[in-house]
Amino acid sequence: MSQAIDVVVNGQRRSVNAGSLLDLLAQLELDPRAVVVEHNRRIVRRPALGQVRLVPGDAVELVHFVGGG
């Protein structure tokens, strides 16, 4: 069982399970192939999402790709 921590996601404080950015995307039910992740003002490339660990107070911005016509 993971410990809950407070982080800021897209400007809103959220309590999430501690883990990696990849774990956060899974919690939010987001496909890592369809979002760009910024962690503490730095873009994180997809291969590194599982290596970057969240700590309390981190700021994460998620930008979704939306298709349509």
C-alpha positions as YAML, in Angstrom:
chain: A
units: angstrom
residues:
- id: 1
  name: MET
  ca: [0.00, 0.00, 0.00]
- id: 2
  name: SER
  ca: [1.42, 3.38, -1.03]
- id: 3
  name: GLN
  ca: [1.60, 6.42, 1.17]
- id: 4
  name: ALA
  ca: [-0.56, 9.37, 0.10]
- id: 5
  name: ILE
  ca: [1.24, 12.65, -0.60]
- id: 6
  name: ASP
  ca: [0.05, 16.10, -1.65]
- id: 7
  name: VAL
  ca: [1.18, 17.40, -5.02]
- id: 8
  name: VAL
  ca: [-0.12, 20.08, -7.39]
- id: 9
  name: VAL
  ca: [-1.51, 18.75, -10.69]
- id: 10
  name: ASN
  ca: [-2.44, 21.35, -13.30]
- id: 11
  name: GLY
  ca: [-2.67, 24.02, -10.61]
- id: 12
  name: GLN
  ca: [-4.83, 22.04, -8.19]
- id: 13
  name: ARG
  ca: [-3.60, 20.41, -5.00]
- id: 14
  name: ARG
  ca: [-4.30, 16.67, -5.00]
- id: 15
  name: SER
  ca: [-3.61, 13.80, -2.66]
- id: 16
  name: VAL
  ca: [-2.08, 10.95, -4.67]
- id: 17
  name: ASN
  ca: [-0.26, 7.72, -3.94]
- id: 18
  name: ALA
  ca: [3.49, 8.17, -3.67]
- id: 19
  name: GLY
  ca: [5.35, 6.74, -6.63]
- id: 20
  name: SER
  ca: [6.66, 7.74, -10.02]
- id: 21
  name: LEU
  ca: [5.18, 10.01, -12.66]
- id: 22
  name: LEU
  ca: [4.18, 6.86, -14.54]
- id: 23
  name: ASP
  ca: [2.29, 5.69, -11.44]
- id: 24
  name: LEU
  ca: [0.55, 9.08, -11.26]
- id: 25
  name: LEU
  ca: [-0.61, 8.77, -14.87]
- id: 26
  name: ALA
  ca: [-2.00, 5.31, -14.09]
- id: 27
  name: GLN
  ca: [-3.87, 6.70, -11.05]
- id: 28
  name: LEU
  ca: [-5.38, 9.39, -13.26]
- id: 29
  name: GLU
  ca: [-6.19, 6.81, -15.96]
- id: 30
  name: LEU
  ca: [-4.09, 8.66, -18.55]
- id: 31
  name: ASP
  ca: [-2.18, 7.03, -21.39]
- id: 32
  name: PRO
  ca: [1.49, 8.12, -21.19]
- id: 33
  name: ARG
  ca: [1.57, 8.14, -25.01]
- id: 34
  name: ALA
  ca: [-1.13, 10.81, -25.11]
- id: 35
  name: VAL
  ca: [0.19, 13.38, -22.62]
- id: 36
  name: VAL
  ca: [3.18, 15.64, -22.17]
- id: 37
  name: VAL
  ca: [4.39, 15.74, -18.56]
- id: 38
  name: GLU
  ca: [6.08, 18.72, -16.93]
- id: 39
  name: HIS
  ca: [7.53, 18.04, -13.48]
- id: 40
  name: ASN
  ca: [8.65, 21.06, -11.45]
- id: 41
  name: ARG
  ca: [8.89, 23.14, -14.66]
- id: 42
  name: ARG
  ca: [10.91, 20.56, -16.63]
- id: 43
  name: ILE
  ca: [9.54, 18.42, -19.45]
- id: 44
  name: VAL
  ca: [10.00, 14.71, -18.71]
- id: 45
  name: ARG
  ca: [10.40, 12.43, -21.70]
- id: 46
  name: ARG
  ca: [8.28, 9.30, -21.79]
- id: 47
  name: PRO
  ca: [11.13, 6.79, -21.14]
- id: 48
  name: ALA
  ca: [11.98, 8.62, -17.87]
- id: 49
  name: LEU
  ca: [8.43, 8.75, -16.45]
- id: 50
  name: GLY
  ca: [8.98, 5.61, -14.37]
- id: 51
  name: GLN
  ca: [12.26, 6.95, -12.94]
- id: 52
  name: VAL
  ca: [11.06, 10.34, -11.66]
- id: 53
  name: ARG
  ca: [9.65, 9.93, -8.15]
- id: 54
  name: LEU
  ca: [7.04, 12.26, -6.71]
- id: 55
  name: VAL
  ca: [7.65, 13.99, -3.39]
- id: 56
  name: PRO
  ca: [5.25, 16.16, -1.39]
- id: 57
  name: GLY
  ca: [4.83, 19.62, -2.90]
- id: 58
  name: ASP
  ca: [5.87, 18.67, -6.44]
- id: 59
  name: ALA
  ca: [4.14, 20.51, -9.29]
- id: 60
  name: VAL
  ca: [3.03, 18.47, -12.30]
- id: 61
  name: GLU
  ca: [1.47, 19.86, -15.45]
- id: 62
  name: LEU
  ca: [-0.22, 17.47, -17.86]
- id: 63
  name: VAL
  ca: [-1.08, 18.41, -21.43]
- id: 64
  name: HIS
  ca: [-3.40, 16.00, -23.26]
- id: 65
  name: PHE
  ca: [-3.35, 15.40, -26.98]
- id: 66
  name: VAL
  ca: [-6.84, 15.52, -28.42]
- id: 67
  name: GLY
  ca: [-7.68, 14.30, -31.89]
- id: 68
  name: GLY
  ca: [-10.58, 15.38, -33.97]
- id: 69
  name: GLY
  ca: [-11.56, 16.95, -37.18]
...
